[in-house]
Amino acid sequence: MATTPRTTSDGSRAWPPADHHYSLLQRCRSLYHGLWFRLSEGIRWSRRPCYETPIGCLSGLAAWQITRIDELHARYNVGFEDHYNHHTALANYAYLDLLDQAWASANRPVPQGTAVTDVGCANFWYARTLHAFFRPATLTGVDVEGFRLYPTGHSRYDAACGYIADLPQTSFLVADYCTVENRADVITAWFPFVTPSPVLAWRLPLTLFFPEPLFDRIARNLTPQGLFFMVNQGSEEAAVAAAYCRRAGLSLVDQWVHPCPLRARPHPPVASWWSV
Ligand SMILES: C[S@@+](CC[C@H](N)C(=O)[O-])C[C@H]1O[C@@H](n2cnc3c(N)ncnc32)[C@H](O)[C@@H]1O
């Protein structure tokens, strides 16, 4: 069953978690990122929704990528290049390709018309992909960091508002998911933090690294027939994430490794399905 996070006498979570030991350098970087994180959360800077300039037509792709994108285009009636720049459009096709191939390979019906939550959605740049694939009744993206400031003068919040602006029943919630009580039939997590190094690479403080309570909360928020769909970077990270899932009381339903991602990645994405 779920592990209990180490708690202090006042009931809050203690840091660092009992089983993580950080080097001096990691602690210094964490302090620095923590300053910026607290500053951005204190100011909560927001101007207005910001939108990308659509590229209109993707270029510089290999023939197999064009063929695959055409297939996705036809199957899901999406044209990410009509909304986003080259990078975001291609990244959306890559996430949609993964969803499409993973579900097909697992031969399971796609749960459509249900409540979907994405945990750790960043600025929710892939909300349109989740919308096209799950056709959800509601779609909620949750991220603990909402107000990182971009060089454009817009915040992550502004970007998220732009990405979800024309998607029905879709919202972006700035919150620590460990504290979110929101039942969902489908919970997705793309590359959740399960080791400390990526937390620092994302310029976040290690005080945000609490995988145990995060996975506990996923298990608690999943409806009895619900599915947790997770994507990890390579098999090593997937194994670490799987251990957290099991500790939270989740059971593995299926697993699939992408043989040829539409967008190159350092490690093959590993998709897995979990139930309570
Ligand atoms: C590696 S990033 C992945 C971002 C996104 N899923 C993607 O595929 O681009 C992990 C994200 O999880 C968020 N995160 C970490 N801990 C969280 C928590 N407790 N609650 C909500 N979001 C969290 C981070 O802020 C970060 O945006």
The ligand as a MOL file (V3000), in Angstrom:
LIG
                    3D

  0  0  0     0  0            999 V3000
M  V30 BEGIN CTAB
M  V30 COUNTS 27 29 0 0 0
M  V30 BEGIN ATOM
M  V30 1 C 9.8580 16.8780 -16.6120 0
M  V30 2 S 8.6110 18.0820 -16.5040 0 CHG=1
M  V30 3 C 7.4380 17.4430 -17.6720 0
M  V30 4 C 6.5500 18.4950 -18.2200 0
M  V30 5 C 5.4680 18.0280 -19.1960 0
M  V30 6 N 4.7270 16.9020 -18.6780 0
M  V30 7 C 6.0310 17.7010 -20.5660 0
M  V30 8 O 5.9210 16.5440 -21.0110 0
M  V30 9 O 6.5830 18.6080 -21.2150 0 CHG=-1
M  V30 10 C 7.8240 17.7550 -14.9700 0
M  V30 11 C 6.7940 18.8090 -14.5770 0
M  V30 12 O 6.1750 18.3920 -13.3620 0
M  V30 13 C 5.9120 19.5320 -12.5750 0
M  V30 14 N 5.7570 19.0860 -11.1860 0
M  V30 15 C 6.6950 18.5730 -10.3790 0
M  V30 16 N 6.1940 18.2730 -9.1720 0
M  V30 17 C 4.8660 18.6010 -9.2270 0
M  V30 18 C 3.7930 18.5410 -8.2920 0
M  V30 19 N 3.9870 18.1020 -7.0460 0
M  V30 20 N 2.5830 18.9670 -8.6760 0
M  V30 21 C 2.3720 19.4330 -9.9300 0
M  V30 22 N 3.3560 19.5250 -10.8620 0
M  V30 23 C 4.5940 19.1120 -10.5100 0
M  V30 24 C 7.1130 20.4310 -12.8230 0
M  V30 25 O 6.8620 21.7920 -12.5110 0
M  V30 26 C 7.3560 20.2130 -14.3220 0
M  V30 27 O 6.6550 21.1600 -15.0930 0
M  V30 END ATOM
M  V30 BEGIN BOND
M  V30 1 1 1 2
M  V30 2 1 2 3
M  V30 3 1 2 10
M  V30 4 1 3 4
M  V30 5 1 4 5
M  V30 6 1 5 6
M  V30 7 1 5 7
M  V30 8 2 7 8
M  V30 9 1 7 9
M  V30 10 1 10 11
M  V30 11 1 11 12
M  V30 12 1 11 26
M  V30 13 1 12 13
M  V30 14 1 13 14
M  V30 15 1 13 24
M  V30 16 1 14 15
M  V30 17 1 14 23
M  V30 18 2 15 16
M  V30 19 1 16 17
M  V30 20 1 17 18
M  V30 21 2 17 23
M  V30 22 1 18 19
M  V30 23 2 18 20
M  V30 24 1 20 21
M  V30 25 2 21 22
M  V30 26 1 22 23
M  V30 27 1 24 25
M  V30 28 1 24 26
M  V30 29 1 26 27
M  V30 END BOND
M  V30 END CTAB
M  END
